[in-house]
Amino acid sequence: MTIQYDRIADALYMYVSGGKVHKTLELEDRLLVDVDTLGNIVGMEILDASNQEELIKNLESNVDTGIPITITSGLPAIV
């Protein structure tokens, strides 16, 4: 999994697989999920990421339990 944070847009994108996006589902007000034609998750986008502290902490705890994540931006999501 690769994570990118765009400080200007305040958006965090998680690349789950290298598949092609077929459609985007809005699961919550600020959580979008991209899926392929089979419904598999390709990636997830968190909007207003700097205000999603609980969600970011859950991601950090998943990293601690062994889910491989690569941070591609040197900018912190929570400032």
PyMOL Python script that loads the backbone (N, CA, C, O; Angstrom):
from pymol import cmd

cmd.read_pdbstr("""\
ATOM      1  N   MET A   1       0.853  -1.167   0.000  1.00  0.00           N
ATOM      2  CA  MET A   1       0.000   0.000   0.000  1.00  0.00           C
ATOM      3  C   MET A   1       0.897   1.228   0.000  1.00  0.00           C
ATOM      4  O   MET A   1       1.889   1.290   0.727  1.00  0.00           O
ATOM      5  N   THR A   2       0.539   2.194  -0.818  1.00  0.00           N
ATOM      6  CA  THR A   2       1.249   3.456  -0.877  1.00  0.00           C
ATOM      7  C   THR A   2       0.278   4.567  -0.492  1.00  0.00           C
ATOM      8  O   THR A   2      -0.883   4.555  -0.898  1.00  0.00           O
ATOM      9  N   ILE A   3       0.762   5.524   0.294  1.00  0.00           N
ATOM     10  CA  ILE A   3      -0.073   6.636   0.712  1.00  0.00           C
ATOM     11  C   ILE A   3       0.555   7.934   0.227  1.00  0.00           C
ATOM     12  O   ILE A   3       1.758   8.147   0.380  1.00  0.00           O
ATOM     13  N   GLN A   4      -0.264   8.799  -0.356  1.00  0.00           N
ATOM     14  CA  GLN A   4       0.173  10.128  -0.760  1.00  0.00           C
ATOM     15  C   GLN A   4      -0.704  11.163  -0.076  1.00  0.00           C
ATOM     16  O   GLN A   4      -1.920  10.998   0.024  1.00  0.00           O
ATOM     17  N   TYR A   5      -0.073  12.228   0.392  1.00  0.00           N
ATOM     18  CA  TYR A   5      -0.819  13.322   1.013  1.00  0.00           C
ATOM     19  C   TYR A   5      -0.569  14.595   0.216  1.00  0.00           C
ATOM     20  O   TYR A   5       0.578  14.961  -0.045  1.00  0.00           O
ATOM     21  N   ASP A   6      -1.640  15.258  -0.164  1.00  0.00           N
ATOM     22  CA  ASP A   6      -1.573  16.531  -0.868  1.00  0.00           C
ATOM     23  C   ASP A   6      -1.958  17.614   0.126  1.00  0.00           C
ATOM     24  O   ASP A   6      -3.127  17.756   0.484  1.00  0.00           O
ATOM     25  N   ARG A   7      -0.959  18.380   0.572  1.00  0.00           N
ATOM     26  CA  ARG A   7      -1.189  19.394   1.600  1.00  0.00           C
ATOM     27  C   ARG A   7      -2.118  20.502   1.097  1.00  0.00           C
ATOM     28  O   ARG A   7      -2.944  20.998   1.863  1.00  0.00           O
ATOM     29  N   ILE A   8      -2.001  20.897  -0.167  1.00  0.00           N
ATOM     30  CA  ILE A   8      -2.835  21.972  -0.706  1.00  0.00           C
ATOM     31  C   ILE A   8      -4.299  21.547  -0.740  1.00  0.00           C
ATOM     32  O   ILE A   8      -5.173  22.311  -0.329  1.00  0.00           O
ATOM     33  N   ALA A   9      -4.575  20.342  -1.223  1.00  0.00           N
ATOM     34  CA  ALA A   9      -5.956  19.845  -1.286  1.00  0.00           C
ATOM     35  C   ALA A   9      -6.416  19.261   0.045  1.00  0.00           C
ATOM     36  O   ALA A   9      -7.606  19.016   0.241  1.00  0.00           O
ATOM     37  N   ASP A  10      -5.464  19.037   0.967  1.00  0.00           N
ATOM     38  CA  ASP A  10      -5.729  18.381   2.248  1.00  0.00           C
ATOM     39  C   ASP A  10      -6.426  17.049   2.013  1.00  0.00           C
ATOM     40  O   ASP A  10      -7.436  16.731   2.641  1.00  0.00           O
ATOM     41  N   ALA A  11      -5.852  16.274   1.084  1.00  0.00           N
ATOM     42  CA  ALA A  11      -6.412  14.974   0.715  1.00  0.00           C
ATOM     43  C   ALA A  11      -5.340  13.895   0.850  1.00  0.00           C
ATOM     44  O   ALA A  11      -4.184  14.097   0.477  1.00  0.00           O
ATOM     45  N   LEU A  12      -5.740  12.761   1.384  1.00  0.00           N
ATOM     46  CA  LEU A  12      -4.862  11.620   1.564  1.00  0.00           C
ATOM     47  C   LEU A  12      -5.363  10.510   0.650  1.00  0.00           C
ATOM     48  O   LEU A  12      -6.537  10.147   0.714  1.00  0.00           O
ATOM     49  N   TYR A  13      -4.491   9.962  -0.205  1.00  0.00           N
ATOM     50  CA  TYR A  13      -4.897   8.881  -1.101  1.00  0.00           C
ATOM     51  C   TYR A  13      -4.083   7.643  -0.794  1.00  0.00           C
ATOM     52  O   TYR A  13      -2.857   7.702  -0.697  1.00  0.00           O
ATOM     53  N   MET A  14      -4.769   6.517  -0.641  1.00  0.00           N
ATOM     54  CA  MET A  14      -4.118   5.241  -0.373  1.00  0.00           C
ATOM     55  C   MET A  14      -4.283   4.340  -1.586  1.00  0.00           C
ATOM     56  O   MET A  14      -5.402   3.982  -1.952  1.00  0.00           O
ATOM     57  N   TYR A  15      -3.180   3.978  -2.202  1.00  0.00           N
ATOM     58  CA  TYR A  15      -3.188   3.046  -3.329  1.00  0.00           C
ATOM     59  C   TYR A  15      -3.159   1.635  -2.753  1.00  0.00           C
ATOM     60  O   TYR A  15      -2.183   1.236  -2.117  1.00  0.00           O
ATOM     61  N   VAL A  16      -4.233   0.885  -2.980  1.00  0.00           N
ATOM     62  CA  VAL A  16      -4.341  -0.463  -2.440  1.00  0.00           C
ATOM     63  C   VAL A  16      -3.816  -1.487  -3.441  1.00  0.00           C
ATOM     64  O   VAL A  16      -3.130  -2.436  -3.061  1.00  0.00           O
ATOM     65  N   SER A  17      -4.139  -1.296  -4.715  1.00  0.00           N
ATOM     66  CA  SER A  17      -3.661  -2.203  -5.757  1.00  0.00           C
ATOM     67  C   SER A  17      -3.351  -1.391  -7.006  1.00  0.00           C
ATOM     68  O   SER A  17      -3.652  -0.199  -7.073  1.00  0.00           O
ATOM     69  N   GLY A  18      -2.759  -2.031  -7.977  1.00  0.00           N
ATOM     70  CA  GLY A  18      -2.407  -1.340  -9.214  1.00  0.00           C
ATOM     71  C   GLY A  18      -3.491  -1.424 -10.270  1.00  0.00           C
ATOM     72  O   GLY A  18      -3.236  -1.142 -11.441  1.00  0.00           O
ATOM     73  N   GLY A  19      -4.696  -1.808  -9.875  1.00  0.00           N
ATOM     74  CA  GLY A  19      -5.777  -1.966 -10.839  1.00  0.00           C
ATOM     75  C   GLY A  19      -6.278  -0.654 -11.405  1.00  0.00           C
ATOM     76  O   GLY A  19      -5.933   0.423 -10.919  1.00  0.00           O
ATOM     77  N   LYS A  20      -7.096  -0.759 -12.440  1.00  0.00           N
ATOM     78  CA  LYS A  20      -7.683   0.410 -13.088  1.00  0.00           C
ATOM     79  C   LYS A  20      -9.013   0.756 -12.413  1.00  0.00           C
ATOM     80  O   LYS A  20      -9.837  -0.120 -12.150  1.00  0.00           O
ATOM     81  N   VAL A  21      -9.201   2.036 -12.140  1.00  0.00           N
ATOM     82  CA  VAL A  21     -10.420   2.496 -11.474  1.00  0.00           C
ATOM     83  C   VAL A  21     -11.594   2.431 -12.442  1.00  0.00           C
ATOM     84  O   VAL A  21     -11.544   3.011 -13.527  1.00  0.00           O
ATOM     85  N   HIS A  22     -12.652   1.724 -12.046  1.00  0.00           N
ATOM     86  CA  HIS A  22     -13.879   1.638 -12.829  1.00  0.00           C
ATOM     87  C   HIS A  22     -14.875   2.697 -12.360  1.00  0.00           C
ATOM     88  O   HIS A  22     -15.496   3.384 -13.171  1.00  0.00           O
ATOM     89  N   LYS A  23     -15.020   2.819 -11.028  1.00  0.00           N
ATOM     90  CA  LYS A  23     -15.903   3.852 -10.491  1.00  0.00           C
ATOM     91  C   LYS A  23     -15.486   4.191  -9.071  1.00  0.00           C
ATOM     92  O   LYS A  23     -14.752   3.445  -8.422  1.00  0.00           O
ATOM     93  N   THR A  24     -15.971   5.331  -8.604  1.00  0.00           N
ATOM     94  CA  THR A  24     -15.681   5.818  -7.261  1.00  0.00           C
ATOM     95  C   THR A  24     -16.965   5.801  -6.439  1.00  0.00           C
ATOM     96  O   THR A  24     -18.003   6.304  -6.870  1.00  0.00           O
ATOM     97  N   LEU A  25     -16.876   5.216  -5.252  1.00  0.00           N
ATOM     98  CA  LEU A  25     -18.007   5.139  -4.328  1.00  0.00           C
ATOM     99  C   LEU A  25     -17.776   6.109  -3.184  1.00  0.00           C
ATOM    100  O   LEU A  25     -16.673   6.180  -2.641  1.00  0.00           O
ATOM    101  N   GLU A  26     -18.800   6.851  -2.814  1.00  0.00           N
ATOM    102  CA  GLU A  26     -18.706   7.745  -1.665  1.00  0.00           C
ATOM    103  C   GLU A  26     -19.283   7.005  -0.467  1.00  0.00           C
ATOM    104  O   GLU A  26     -20.500   6.867  -0.343  1.00  0.00           O
ATOM    105  N   LEU A  27     -18.404   6.528   0.417  1.00  0.00           N
ATOM    106  CA  LEU A  27     -18.851   5.765   1.577  1.00  0.00           C
ATOM    107  C   LEU A  27     -19.313   6.665   2.706  1.00  0.00           C
ATOM    108  O   LEU A  27     -20.277   6.351   3.404  1.00  0.00           O
ATOM    109  N   GLU A  28     -18.637   7.766   2.883  1.00  0.00           N
ATOM    110  CA  GLU A  28     -19.010   8.773   3.870  1.00  0.00           C
ATOM    111  C   GLU A  28     -18.782  10.124   3.222  1.00  0.00           C
ATOM    112  O   GLU A  28     -18.334  10.212   2.079  1.00  0.00           O
ATOM    113  N   ASP A  29     -19.096  11.172   3.962  1.00  0.00           N
ATOM    114  CA  ASP A  29     -18.973  12.523   3.439  1.00  0.00           C
ATOM    115  C   ASP A  29     -17.570  12.814   2.907  1.00  0.00           C
ATOM    116  O   ASP A  29     -17.422  13.482   1.884  1.00  0.00           O
ATOM    117  N   ARG A  30     -16.547  12.320   3.588  1.00  0.00           N
ATOM    118  CA  ARG A  30     -15.165  12.622   3.204  1.00  0.00           C
ATOM    119  C   ARG A  30     -14.334  11.380   2.927  1.00  0.00           C
ATOM    120  O   ARG A  30     -13.105  11.437   2.981  1.00  0.00           O
ATOM    121  N   LEU A  31     -14.979  10.264   2.634  1.00  0.00           N
ATOM    122  CA  LEU A  31     -14.269   9.015   2.332  1.00  0.00           C
ATOM    123  C   LEU A  31     -14.769   8.462   1.003  1.00  0.00           C
ATOM    124  O   LEU A  31     -15.930   8.075   0.871  1.00  0.00           O
ATOM    125  N   LEU A  32     -13.870   8.433   0.021  1.00  0.00           N
ATOM    126  CA  LEU A  32     -14.181   7.921  -1.316  1.00  0.00           C
ATOM    127  C   LEU A  32     -13.366   6.664  -1.566  1.00  0.00           C
ATOM    128  O   LEU A  32     -12.197   6.591  -1.185  1.00  0.00           O
ATOM    129  N   VAL A  33     -13.976   5.677  -2.202  1.00  0.00           N
ATOM    130  CA  VAL A  33     -13.293   4.420  -2.495  1.00  0.00           C
ATOM    131  C   VAL A  33     -13.381   4.159  -3.988  1.00  0.00           C
ATOM    132  O   VAL A  33     -14.466   4.166  -4.569  1.00  0.00           O
ATOM    133  N   ASP A  34     -12.221   3.926  -4.606  1.00  0.00           N
ATOM    134  CA  ASP A  34     -12.156   3.574  -6.021  1.00  0.00           C
ATOM    135  C   ASP A  34     -12.150   2.057  -6.150  1.00  0.00           C
ATOM    136  O   ASP A  34     -11.399   1.375  -5.454  1.00  0.00           O
ATOM    137  N   VAL A  35     -12.989   1.525  -7.044  1.00  0.00           N
ATOM    138  CA  VAL A  35     -13.067   0.081  -7.258  1.00  0.00           C
ATOM    139  C   VAL A  35     -12.866  -0.244  -8.737  1.00  0.00           C
ATOM    140  O   VAL A  35     -13.094   0.592  -9.612  1.00  0.00           O
ATOM    141  N   ASP A  36     -12.433  -1.481  -8.996  1.00  0.00           N
ATOM    142  CA  ASP A  36     -12.286  -1.933 -10.379  1.00  0.00           C
ATOM    143  C   ASP A  36     -13.600  -2.542 -10.864  1.00  0.00           C
ATOM    144  O   ASP A  36     -14.605  -2.479 -10.156  1.00  0.00           O
ATOM    145  N   THR A  37     -13.604  -3.127 -12.052  1.00  0.00           N
ATOM    146  CA  THR A  37     -14.838  -3.679 -12.623  1.00  0.00           C
ATOM    147  C   THR A  37     -15.404  -4.854 -11.818  1.00  0.00           C
ATOM    148  O   THR A  37     -16.595  -5.148 -11.915  1.00  0.00           O
ATOM    149  N   LEU A  38     -14.562  -5.526 -11.025  1.00  0.00           N
ATOM    150  CA  LEU A  38     -15.020  -6.640 -10.191  1.00  0.00           C
ATOM    151  C   LEU A  38     -15.438  -6.195  -8.793  1.00  0.00           C
ATOM    152  O   LEU A  38     -15.891  -7.010  -7.989  1.00  0.00           O
ATOM    153  N   GLY A  39     -15.286  -4.898  -8.503  1.00  0.00           N
ATOM    154  CA  GLY A  39     -15.640  -4.391  -7.189  1.00  0.00           C
ATOM    155  C   GLY A  39     -14.514  -4.439  -6.178  1.00  0.00           C
ATOM    156  O   GLY A  39     -14.725  -4.145  -5.002  1.00  0.00           O
ATOM    157  N   ASN A  40     -13.300  -4.812  -6.627  1.00  0.00           N
ATOM    158  CA  ASN A  40     -12.143  -4.830  -5.738  1.00  0.00           C
ATOM    159  C   ASN A  40     -11.662  -3.408  -5.492  1.00  0.00           C
ATOM    160  O   ASN A  40     -11.707  -2.572  -6.394  1.00  0.00           O
ATOM    161  N   ILE A  41     -11.205  -3.129  -4.283  1.00  0.00           N
ATOM    162  CA  ILE A  41     -10.724  -1.789  -3.948  1.00  0.00           C
ATOM    163  C   ILE A  41      -9.383  -1.532  -4.617  1.00  0.00           C
ATOM    164  O   ILE A  41      -8.440  -2.309  -4.471  1.00  0.00           O
ATOM    165  N   VAL A  42      -9.313  -0.424  -5.358  1.00  0.00           N
ATOM    166  CA  VAL A  42      -8.081   0.013  -6.011  1.00  0.00           C
ATOM    167  C   VAL A  42      -7.395   1.062  -5.136  1.00  0.00           C
ATOM    168  O   VAL A  42      -6.170   1.071  -5.023  1.00  0.00           O
ATOM    169  N   GLY A  43      -8.177   1.940  -4.519  1.00  0.00           N
ATOM    170  CA  GLY A  43      -7.624   2.978  -3.666  1.00  0.00           C
ATOM    171  C   GLY A  43      -8.714   3.668  -2.873  1.00  0.00           C
ATOM    172  O   GLY A  43      -9.904   3.497  -3.137  1.00  0.00           O
ATOM    173  N   MET A  44      -8.285   4.453  -1.895  1.00  0.00           N
ATOM    174  CA  MET A  44      -9.218   5.203  -1.060  1.00  0.00           C
ATOM    175  C   MET A  44      -8.709   6.619  -0.899  1.00  0.00           C
ATOM    176  O   MET A  44      -7.502   6.839  -0.788  1.00  0.00           O
ATOM    177  N   GLU A  45      -9.620   7.587  -0.884  1.00  0.00           N
ATOM    178  CA  GLU A  45      -9.247   8.981  -0.693  1.00  0.00           C
ATOM    179  C   GLU A  45      -9.985   9.539   0.514  1.00  0.00           C
ATOM    180  O   GLU A  45     -11.195   9.372   0.661  1.00  0.00           O
ATOM    181  N   ILE A  46      -9.226  10.204   1.371  1.00  0.00           N
ATOM    182  CA  ILE A  46      -9.789  10.865   2.538  1.00  0.00           C
ATOM    183  C   ILE A  46      -9.664  12.360   2.303  1.00  0.00           C
ATOM    184  O   ILE A  46      -8.560  12.892   2.190  1.00  0.00           O
ATOM    185  N   LEU A  47     -10.805  13.030   2.230  1.00  0.00           N
ATOM    186  CA  LEU A  47     -10.819  14.478   2.052  1.00  0.00           C
ATOM    187  C   LEU A  47     -10.795  15.147   3.420  1.00  0.00           C
ATOM    188  O   LEU A  47     -11.221  14.554   4.411  1.00  0.00           O
ATOM    189  N   ASP A  48     -10.299  16.379   3.478  1.00  0.00           N
ATOM    190  CA  ASP A  48     -10.180  17.102   4.744  1.00  0.00           C
ATOM    191  C   ASP A  48      -9.368  16.265   5.730  1.00  0.00           C
ATOM    192  O   ASP A  48      -9.715  16.147   6.906  1.00  0.00           O
ATOM    193  N   ALA A  49      -8.277  15.688   5.221  1.00  0.00           N
ATOM    194  CA  ALA A  49      -7.491  14.707   5.965  1.00  0.00           C
ATOM    195  C   ALA A  49      -6.909  15.238   7.264  1.00  0.00           C
ATOM    196  O   ALA A  49      -6.808  14.491   8.237  1.00  0.00           O
ATOM    197  N   SER A  50      -6.526  16.503   7.307  1.00  0.00           N
ATOM    198  CA  SER A  50      -5.911  17.033   8.529  1.00  0.00           C
ATOM    199  C   SER A  50      -6.897  17.064   9.693  1.00  0.00           C
ATOM    200  O   SER A  50      -6.482  17.178  10.846  1.00  0.00           O
ATOM    201  N   ASN A  51      -8.183  16.966   9.413  1.00  0.00           N
ATOM    202  CA  ASN A  51      -9.198  16.934  10.466  1.00  0.00           C
ATOM    203  C   ASN A  51      -9.724  15.531  10.721  1.00  0.00           C
ATOM    204  O   ASN A  51     -10.739  15.367  11.398  1.00  0.00           O
ATOM    205  N   GLN A  52      -9.059  14.530  10.194  1.00  0.00           N
ATOM    206  CA  GLN A  52      -9.474  13.133  10.356  1.00  0.00           C
ATOM    207  C   GLN A  52      -8.492  12.395  11.264  1.00  0.00           C
ATOM    208  O   GLN A  52      -8.012  11.315  10.922  1.00  0.00           O
ATOM    209  N   GLU A  53      -8.201  12.978  12.410  1.00  0.00           N
ATOM    210  CA  GLU A  53      -7.172  12.454  13.301  1.00  0.00           C
ATOM    211  C   GLU A  53      -7.416  10.993  13.699  1.00  0.00           C
ATOM    212  O   GLU A  53      -6.476  10.199  13.709  1.00  0.00           O
ATOM    213  N   GLU A  54      -8.638  10.632  14.019  1.00  0.00           N
ATOM    214  CA  GLU A  54      -8.924   9.262  14.447  1.00  0.00           C
ATOM    215  C   GLU A  54      -8.647   8.262  13.318  1.00  0.00           C
ATOM    216  O   GLU A  54      -8.065   7.202  13.548  1.00  0.00           O
ATOM    217  N   LEU A  55      -9.066   8.606  12.111  1.00  0.00           N
ATOM    218  CA  LEU A  55      -8.830   7.726  10.970  1.00  0.00           C
ATOM    219  C   LEU A  55      -7.337   7.574  10.695  1.00  0.00           C
ATOM    220  O   LEU A  55      -6.872   6.470  10.409  1.00  0.00           O
ATOM    221  N   ILE A  56      -6.585   8.665  10.777  1.00  0.00           N
ATOM    222  CA  ILE A  56      -5.136   8.616  10.557  1.00  0.00           C
ATOM    223  C   ILE A  56      -4.472   7.761  11.631  1.00  0.00           C
ATOM    224  O   ILE A  56      -3.568   6.983  11.325  1.00  0.00           O
ATOM    225  N   LYS A  57      -4.900   7.892  12.870  1.00  0.00           N
ATOM    226  CA  LYS A  57      -4.325   7.074  13.946  1.00  0.00           C
ATOM    227  C   LYS A  57      -4.607   5.597  13.721  1.00  0.00           C
ATOM    228  O   LYS A  57      -3.754   4.757  14.009  1.00  0.00           O
ATOM    229  N   ASN A  58      -5.797   5.262  13.208  1.00  0.00           N
ATOM    230  CA  ASN A  58      -6.104   3.868  12.886  1.00  0.00           C
ATOM    231  C   ASN A  58      -5.171   3.351  11.804  1.00  0.00           C
ATOM    232  O   ASN A  58      -4.731   2.203  11.865  1.00  0.00           O
ATOM    233  N   LEU A  59      -4.861   4.183  10.811  1.00  0.00           N
ATOM    234  CA  LEU A  59      -3.901   3.784   9.778  1.00  0.00           C
ATOM    235  C   LEU A  59      -2.534   3.522  10.388  1.00  0.00           C
ATOM    236  O   LEU A  59      -1.876   2.537  10.053  1.00  0.00           O
ATOM    237  N   GLU A  60      -2.107   4.406  11.288  1.00  0.00           N
ATOM    238  CA  GLU A  60      -0.811   4.232  11.943  1.00  0.00           C
ATOM    239  C   GLU A  60      -0.769   2.937  12.739  1.00  0.00           C
ATOM    240  O   GLU A  60       0.251   2.248  12.740  1.00  0.00           O
ATOM    241  N   SER A  61      -1.863   2.594  13.416  1.00  0.00           N
ATOM    242  CA  SER A  61      -1.878   1.362  14.195  1.00  0.00           C
ATOM    243  C   SER A  61      -1.830   0.144  13.275  1.00  0.00           C
ATOM    244  O   SER A  61      -1.248  -0.878  13.637  1.00  0.00           O
ATOM    245  N   ASN A  62      -2.440   0.239  12.081  1.00  0.00           N
ATOM    246  CA  ASN A  62      -2.356  -0.853  11.116  1.00  0.00           C
ATOM    247  C   ASN A  62      -0.936  -1.044  10.624  1.00  0.00           C
ATOM    248  O   ASN A  62      -0.510  -2.173  10.378  1.00  0.00           O
ATOM    249  N   VAL A  63      -0.199   0.042  10.477  1.00  0.00           N
ATOM    250  CA  VAL A  63       1.214  -0.064  10.088  1.00  0.00           C
ATOM    251  C   VAL A  63       1.978  -0.814  11.165  1.00  0.00           C
ATOM    252  O   VAL A  63       2.807  -1.672  10.863  1.00  0.00           O
ATOM    253  N   ASP A  64       1.694  -0.486  12.437  1.00  0.00           N
ATOM    254  CA  ASP A  64       2.378  -1.139  13.557  1.00  0.00           C
ATOM    255  C   ASP A  64       2.088  -2.640  13.619  1.00  0.00           C
ATOM    256  O   ASP A  64       2.905  -3.402  14.136  1.00  0.00           O
ATOM    257  N   THR A  65       0.933  -3.076  13.096  1.00  0.00           N
ATOM    258  CA  THR A  65       0.593  -4.493  13.148  1.00  0.00           C
ATOM    259  C   THR A  65       1.031  -5.252  11.901  1.00  0.00           C
ATOM    260  O   THR A  65       0.718  -6.434  11.754  1.00  0.00           O
ATOM    261  N   GLY A  66       1.751  -4.587  11.003  1.00  0.00           N
ATOM    262  CA  GLY A  66       2.366  -5.307   9.900  1.00  0.00           C
ATOM    263  C   GLY A  66       1.803  -5.054   8.518  1.00  0.00           C
ATOM    264  O   GLY A  66       2.266  -5.679   7.563  1.00  0.00           O
ATOM    265  N   ILE A  67       0.833  -4.174   8.360  1.00  0.00           N
ATOM    266  CA  ILE A  67       0.358  -3.869   7.018  1.00  0.00           C
ATOM    267  C   ILE A  67       1.388  -2.970   6.356  1.00  0.00           C
ATOM    268  O   ILE A  67       1.652  -1.882   6.867  1.00  0.00           O
ATOM    269  N   PRO A  68       1.989  -3.384   5.224  1.00  0.00           N
ATOM    270  CA  PRO A  68       3.039  -2.571   4.606  1.00  0.00           C
ATOM    271  C   PRO A  68       2.486  -1.312   3.947  1.00  0.00           C
ATOM    272  O   PRO A  68       1.651  -1.380   3.045  1.00  0.00           O
ATOM    273  N   ILE A  69       2.965  -0.170   4.413  1.00  0.00           N
ATOM    274  CA  ILE A  69       2.542   1.110   3.864  1.00  0.00           C
ATOM    275  C   ILE A  69       3.786   1.937   3.567  1.00  0.00           C
ATOM    276  O   ILE A  69       4.700   2.003   4.388  1.00  0.00           O
ATOM    277  N   THR A  70       3.824   2.561   2.405  1.00  0.00           N
ATOM    278  CA  THR A  70       4.912   3.443   2.035  1.00  0.00           C
ATOM    279  C   THR A  70       4.386   4.865   1.972  1.00  0.00           C
ATOM    280  O   THR A  70       3.437   5.140   1.238  1.00  0.00           O
ATOM    281  N   ILE A  71       4.987   5.772   2.730  1.00  0.00           N
ATOM    282  CA  ILE A  71       4.614   7.172   2.699  1.00  0.00           C
ATOM    283  C   ILE A  71       5.433   7.837   1.605  1.00  0.00           C
ATOM    284  O   ILE A  71       6.663   7.826   1.654  1.00  0.00           O
ATOM    285  N   THR A  72       4.756   8.419   0.613  1.00  0.00           N
ATOM    286  CA  THR A  72       5.470   9.006  -0.516  1.00  0.00           C
ATOM    287  C   THR A  72       5.604  10.524  -0.390  1.00  0.00           C
ATOM    288  O   THR A  72       6.276  11.149  -1.211  1.00  0.00           O
ATOM    289  N   SER A  73       4.986  11.115   0.606  1.00  0.00           N
ATOM    290  CA  SER A  73       5.104  12.555   0.829  1.00  0.00           C
ATOM    291  C   SER A  73       5.805  12.784   2.163  1.00  0.00           C
ATOM    292  O   SER A  73       5.525  12.094   3.144  1.00  0.00           O
ATOM    293  N   GLY A  74       6.697  13.734   2.196  1.00  0.00           N
ATOM    294  CA  GLY A  74       7.382  14.042   3.433  1.00  0.00           C
ATOM    295  C   GLY A  74       6.581  14.961   4.327  1.00  0.00           C
ATOM    296  O   GLY A  74       7.041  15.313   5.413  1.00  0.00           O
ATOM    297  N   LEU A  75       5.401  15.356   3.905  1.00  0.00           N
ATOM    298  CA  LEU A  75       4.585  16.296   4.667  1.00  0.00           C
ATOM    299  C   LEU A  75       3.631  15.535   5.567  1.00  0.00           C
ATOM    300  O   LEU A  75       2.979  14.596   5.110  1.00  0.00           O
ATOM    301  N   PRO A  76       3.530  15.912   6.838  1.00  0.00           N
ATOM    302  CA  PRO A  76       2.616  15.209   7.730  1.00  0.00           C
ATOM    303  C   PRO A  76       1.163  15.496   7.399  1.00  0.00           C
ATOM    304  O   PRO A  76       0.817  16.611   7.009  1.00  0.00           O
ATOM    305  N   ALA A  77       0.317  14.492   7.555  1.00  0.00           N
ATOM    306  CA  ALA A  77      -1.102  14.655   7.291  1.00  0.00           C
ATOM    307  C   ALA A  77      -1.780  15.456   8.383  1.00  0.00           C
ATOM    308  O   ALA A  77      -2.768  16.147   8.136  1.00  0.00           O
ATOM    309  N   ILE A  78      -1.249  15.362   9.586  1.00  0.00           N
ATOM    310  CA  ILE A  78      -1.809  16.103  10.710  1.00  0.00           C
ATOM    311  C   ILE A  78      -0.803  17.171  11.105  1.00  0.00           C
ATOM    312  O   ILE A  78       0.321  16.859  11.498  1.00  0.00           O
ATOM    313  N   VAL A  79      -1.204  18.418  11.002  1.00  0.00           N
ATOM    314  CA  VAL A  79      -0.287  19.532  11.311  1.00  0.00           C
ATOM    315  C   VAL A  79      -0.721  20.286  12.528  1.00  0.00           C
ATOM    316  O   VAL A  79      -0.064  21.248  12.925  1.00  0.00           O
TER     317      VAL A  79
END
""", "prot")
cmd.dss("prot")
cmd.show_as("cartoon", "prot")
cmd.util.cbc("prot")
cmd.orient("prot")
